């Protein structure tokens, strides 16, 4: 059945207690940073609500409802998210009103298994204004045995009127010890646990996926390229073109932002606070070859490039101009 992670048990118990008191809400906002398992938590809650023999630990895993859930064919469950165009492969930036109207049609019907009807709205902050207003009316008039779960990393981007009609639960970032104990057995190189958790802001699932990320493997090489450009060993444009072939633009800018943040910390003599702790010698060398003003300008240019690339501005030109700042 669906996974429940160790750091989610306290939040889970709040729901179990509410259900035991027959005071379970019909609309929820589950919020949490990327990599803490908020989506997985929503799936565990959905399976539990739909289960015909639920326990305090979750869905039973054996009833007809659970069998349908495991087959990913439960008739009383819907997952709503941004649509992806089959031809272009591009995902919409928003959830549209027609999608919400279709969902409301499902919620207004009787449950086929005579239990709950559950809807999960992934990245709920991307509901456009018409979609949000359409959903709002249903939140006010939701029927019995209905659960609407809004998942978001940015709850304050939801309409205040939506937030006020939902029970808000935070899927937390675990403490450092819990995160490390969960992560260690799953790593290819357990010695990287602290490093991965630092780069993932303490989010265990993000840390686990990070070990195989192309940009994680490229950190030392990119830091060396920055130093080479600063020391005039290679031209900025040559290095820019080289890295555009090795990493996707968003991955490259993510890594550059992390490295520049560490360079600034070292420049400010805050070595203990850097995330790329294994790269301290080369980061220190970059800091010694840069002024604080230069580092701040590079950080701002990196952030600007990230937003412009997301808006489909010419990627190659933006990255070339960025590297010329070194």
N, C-alpha and C positions, 0 to 999 in steps of 0.2 A: 504494500500500500504506500501512500504518500509519506515522504520523509518528514520527521520532526527532529530538528537539531537540538543539542543540549541547551543552548542559550535561549531557546524559545519556550521552554517549559513554563516559566512564570506567566508569560502572556497567554499560553494555552490554558492554564488553570483559571484565569479570569473568565474565559469562555465556558469552561466546564462548570464553574460555579454558577454563572448566569443561567445556563441551561437547566441546571438542577433546581434553580429557584423559579423556573418558568418565566424568566425575565430577559431572555436573550433578545438583543436588538435585531431588527430586520435589515439594517443597513450599516456597513462598516467601512472605515478607512484603515487599511493596513499600510503603514509607512515604514520605510527603512532604507538605508543607503544600499547601493549596489553591492551585492556579494554577501549579504547576511541571510539570504534565503527567504525573502518576503514572498516571492511567488510560490515556492515550495510550501511555505506555511499556509498560504491561501488554498493550496490543493489539499493539504491535510485536513483543513477545516471543512472544505467542500465535501470531501469523501465522508467525513464524520457526520455532517448534517444530513447527507443523503442516505447514510447507512440505516438499515432496518433494525439492527441490533447494536447500537453504538455503546461504547464503554468510555470510562474516564480517560483511557489511554488513546482512544481514537476509533476509527472504523473497524468493524470486526474482521473484514477481509474475506468473509465466506458467504454472506447473504447474497440474494439476487442483485441487489443494488451494487454491492461491492464488486461482484463479478462483472457487471456492466461497466463500472468505473474502471476496473483494471483493463477491460477491453477497449477503453476510450470511446464508448458508445452509449453513455448514460443519457437517456432522453430528457432528463430533468436538470441538465447542467448546460450552461453556455459560457464560453470564454470570448470576450470582446476585446479587440486590439486594433491598432492601425492596420489598414489593408496594404498588401504588397501587390503591385502590378505584375501580373504573370509575364507580360511581354518585356518590360524594361527592368524588372527586378527591383524597382525603387519602392520604398515604403513611404506611405503618406505621413506627413508631419502631424496630422490630426485624426481624431476619431470623428466621423461625420454623423449628422443628425439621422440620416437614413439607417445607419447601423443601429443607433439607439432605438429608433422606432421599431425595427425588426426585433430587437431584444425585448422591448416592452410587450410586443405581441406574444412572445414566448412566456413572459412572466404573468400575463393576464389569463393564461390558460390553466386548466387544472393539471396538477402533477400526474404523470402517467403511472407512477408507482405509489400514488396516494400519500407521498411524504413531502419533503421539501422540494422547492424549485430554487436553484442556486445559480447566480450569475456573477462572474468575476470580470471586472473591467481592468485590463492591464494598462499601465501608463495612463492612468485616469486623468492626469494633468493635461493630456493632449486632447481632451474633449473640446471641440470648438463651442462657441457660445450657444449656438442653436441646439447642439447635442446636449450640452450641460443643462439648458433650460428644459429640454424635453425629459431628461432623466429626473430633474428636480420634482416635477409633478408626481412621478411614480414613487419617489422617496416619501412623499407626503401621504400617498394613498396605497402603499404596498399592502398586499393581502396577507392572510395568515400563512405560516410555513413558507415564507419567502425570505431569501437572504441575498442581498446585493453587496458584493465586496469590491471596493475600489482600491486598487493597488497603485502606490505612487512613491517615488523618491522625493517628491516636492509637494507636500500636502498644502502648503500655503498658496500654491498656484491653482488650487480648486476654488470654486466660488464659495464665499463665506456662507451663503445659504445652503450649499451642499454640505459643507463641513458641520454646520449646526444641526443637521438632520441625521448625522451618522455617529456611531460610536467609534472613536478614534483609538487605535491600538498601535503602539510602536513595536516593530520587530527590532530588537536592540542589537548593537554591536557588542559581542561578548567581551568579558574582561580578558586581559592578555593571556592569563594562564589557561582559561577554558579554550580560547581560540587556538593556542599552541598545542594543547593536548589533543584536540580534534584533528588538527592539521598534520602533525608529525607522522602518523602511520601511513599517510597517503602520499607523502612526498617522495620523489625519486632521489632527492638529496636532502635529507632531514636537516643538515647543517644550514640550509637556506631559510629555515622557518621564520626566524626573526626578521630577516631581510624582506621576505615576501610579505609578511604581515605589515611591516612598516610601509612598504610601497602600496599596499592595498588598504591603508588606513584602518587596519585591524579587522577587516571583513574577511572571514575565513574562506568562503567560497571564491571570492575574488582572488585571494592569495593562492588558492589551489590552481585556478585556471591560469594564473600569471606565470607559473613555472614553465609553461609551454608557449607563452606569448613571444612573438618574434621580437618585439621591442625590448622585452626583458633580456633576451639573449644578446641584444645588440648594444647594451648600455656602455660597456667599456670601450667598444670600437667607436661609438658616437662621441663619447667624451674625448677620446684621443683625436678624433677629427676636429673637434672644436679647438683643442689645444694647437693642432697643426696649423689651422687657419690663423689663430692669434699669433703664432710664432712665424708666420709667413712661409711655412714649409709647403703648403698647398694653397691654391687659389680658392676663394670662397665659392665661385661659380662651379669649379670642378668638383668640389666636395658636395655642393648642393645637388648636382646632377647624379652623382654617385649614390647619395642616400635616397633620392627619389626612386631609384631602381630597386633599393633594398627593402624599404618600408612603405606602407601606405601613408598618405599624408596625415591622417588623423593619428596614427600610431607614432609617426615621427614627431609631430608637434606635442603629443602627450609626453613622450620621453624628453624632449627638449625642455618642456616646462618643468619637469621633475629635476633635471640636471641643473637648470638655471636657478631653481629655488635653493638647491643645495650649495651652489656656488655663492649665492648671496649670503647664506647662513655662515659659510666659512669666512667670507669677506668681513662679516660682522662678528667674527670670533665665536660663533655658536656651533662649533664642530660637532658637539654631542647631539645636536638636533637633526642632523641630516638623515635622509632616508636611505640613500645609496652609500651606506657605511663602508661597504667593501671597496668603494672607489675613492676613498678619502684622499690618497696621495695625488691622483690626477685631478680631482676636483680642487684641491688646494693649489695645484699648479695653474689651473685655469683662473682661479681667484687672484693669484699673484700677478697674472698677466692682464687683468681687467680692472677697471675702476667701478665703483659702486654705481655711478651714473650710467655707465655702459650696460651693466648687468640689468638695471631697472628698465632701460630702454629696450633691451633684448627681450625681457619678460613681457613687456607691453606689446611689442611687435609680434611675439609668438602668440599671445592671446588674441590679438586682432586677426592674425592670419587664420587661426583656428575658426573663428566666427565667419570670416569671409569665405573660407573653403566650404564650410557647411552651407553657405548661400550660393554655391556653385560659381564663385569667382575663380578666374584662371589660376589653377594650383601651382604650376611650374613657376610662373612669374612671381607669385607671392613668396614661395620658398626661396627663390634666388635672391629676392630683395631682403629677406630675412637674414640669410647667410652673409650678405654684404655688410651687416652691422658689426660683424666680428673683426 
